Amino acid sequence: MSWDFSTEPEFERKLEWMRTFVREQIWPLETLWGELGWEGLRQAGRPLQDQVKEQGLWAAHLDPELGGQGFGQVKLGLMHEILGSSPIAPLMFGNAAPDSGNSEILAMAGTPEQKDRYLHPLLAGDLKSAFSMTEPETAGSDPTLLSTRATRDGDGWVVNGHKWFSTNGSIADFLIVMAVTDPDARPHQRASMFIVDADAPGVKVVRDVATMEHPDESFGNYGNHAEIRYEDVRIPKDALLGAEGAGFLIAQQRLYPGRIHHCMRWLGVARRAFDMLCERSLYRYSHGTTLGKHQTVQNWIADSEAEMQAARLLTLHAAWKMDAEGVAAARKEIALIKFYGAKVLHDVVDRALQAHGGLGYSTDLPLEAMYRFARGARIYDGPDEVHRASVARQVLRGYEAPADGVPTEYIPARREVAQRQFAEVLEAVTAND
Ligand SMILES: Cc1cc2nc3c(=O)[nH]c(=O)nc-3n(C[C@H](O)[C@H](O)[C@H](O)COP(=O)(O)OP(=O)(O)OC[C@H]3O[C@@H](n4cnc5c(N)ncnc54)[C@H](O)[C@@H]3O)c2cc1C
């Protein structure tokens, strides 16, 4: 089957609009983010969000009946590549994580009432949400170990558990919480998803966890990661999202397209760092010439260009496969780009930072922030090792162990077979000797 990542000229015009808009309207705002804080950023962003809506590009990941564009993954990927160049651009386009993934969950699994109460205001930008799955006490890499429990209580449920790294948890109006509803069920049918209002009694946001990306202690900022205790949180029956026991199924549906968007956004970051690397190579003079004429720096440029191109094509291929054959068919391709894309992002940013020396290490350039951001990519949405293992498992399904324990390519055995197969020729050749 041939692959086709092309898009129609009309969409290319939209991408061009996005490139200019992001560079001219959003990049400048980045430098004021610290002073503005979350509320200021929200205010400054409103006129920008209006322009995005006028272009018909708001919340484009959703189906048209929900105000999205039903673009499919290839187009969304190309769009995310542009938005990824700025940490605040996705917010201006109504597709910032985790709201984007949460809106997909609500669109997919929500009842009409849940959509009215949560999804529509979320899409309008009137509500914020968080996805609350990872726990400090259990391995996030193996979510079948989750310990947060939701037990039936009369007509509703009571949730008890301890979560952390719930991104935007401290500014969220509601949280989508993954909790075990049947500990005796098969591992992937034990958990369910619930919508929990952030102001429900018993929801205790303990703190925002300071991280490598945001090392200063702060609370209630956009992009922070909250530690939350759920203590006897009573929620009604209709807080259940989707079917009981369908938590993992829904999570997978959310995470697969999300990974394509992550990878394309990382390429946007990598490209911005790469542009800085190339610019630096042309003017920084050392040891008799500019950096771009030293072979090591040339290698950095060539390797980065090749790796970004490889990651881009791998990601677009995964997106195309998902569009053409569905989520399940693209599982291997998506796992592949998750760890490969994270490495490319890291390596390109690292080279760009190195080429800038002390300036690259300083906060006068965005490279050190990109570097800290890049490190997280190897962990969230499943660490590298889990995705590598998944790729290897899927690849190995296409192979069989030799029944006799002898490698298929074992030359002595192959020679014996070949001697029988070509016996006549061999005899003729030997007779001529
Ligand atoms: C920036 C950021 C944002 C996040 N946002 C959210 C969010 O919004 N909501 C949410 O619920 N969670 C979120 N997380 C949490 C994230 O999903 C988890 O950190 C991740 O799944 C890993 O789980 P863990 O931290 O418990 O690490 P562990 O599961 O304890 O794993 C630690 C390490 O063990 C190794 N390891 C694990 N399994 C294997 C294996 N099978 N083979 C080999 N090595 C292995 C890996 O090196 C791994 O890094 C976020 C994390 C980060 C960093």
The ligand as an ORCA input file, in Angstrom:
! r2SCAN-3c Opt
* xyz 0 1
  C       5.698     16.290     32.879
  C       4.819     15.163     33.336
  C       3.431     15.287     33.213
  C       2.606     14.262     33.641
  N       1.228     14.419     33.575
  C       0.419     13.463     34.096
  C      -1.004     13.665     34.142
  O      -1.534     14.696     33.706
  N      -1.762     12.703     34.729
  C      -1.233     11.552     35.229
  O      -1.983     10.727     35.731
  N       0.117     11.339     35.199
  C       0.951     12.259     34.652
  N       2.314     12.075     34.656
  C       2.880     10.857     35.227
  C       3.481      9.914     34.210
  O       2.491      9.371     33.377
  C       4.298      8.853     34.963
  O       5.381      9.527     35.598
  C       4.814      7.753     34.068
  O       3.766      6.954     33.580
  C       5.819      6.860     34.809
  O       5.283      6.388     36.017
  P       6.106      6.568     37.384
  O       6.527      7.975     37.514
  O       5.303      5.982     38.482
  O       7.437      5.735     37.173
  P       7.654      4.136     37.419
  O       6.475      3.431     36.915
  O       7.979      4.021     38.877
  O       8.889      3.871     36.546
  C      10.191      4.351     36.880
  C      11.173      3.843     35.862
  O      11.232      2.429     35.900
  C      11.619      1.930     34.635
  N      10.640      0.926     34.184
  C       9.322      0.846     34.477
  N       8.770     -0.217     33.855
  C       9.749     -0.803     33.135
  C       9.827     -1.929     32.279
  N       8.728     -2.647     31.989
  N      11.014     -2.234     31.712
  C      12.127     -1.505     31.979
  N      12.121     -0.437     32.795
  C      10.955     -0.089     33.362
  C      11.654      3.118     33.675
  O      12.966      3.576     33.496
  C      10.828      4.169     34.417
  O      11.191      5.501     34.057
  C       3.167     13.077     34.205
  C       4.560     12.964     34.303
  C       5.385     13.985     33.887
  C       6.883     13.822     34.034
*
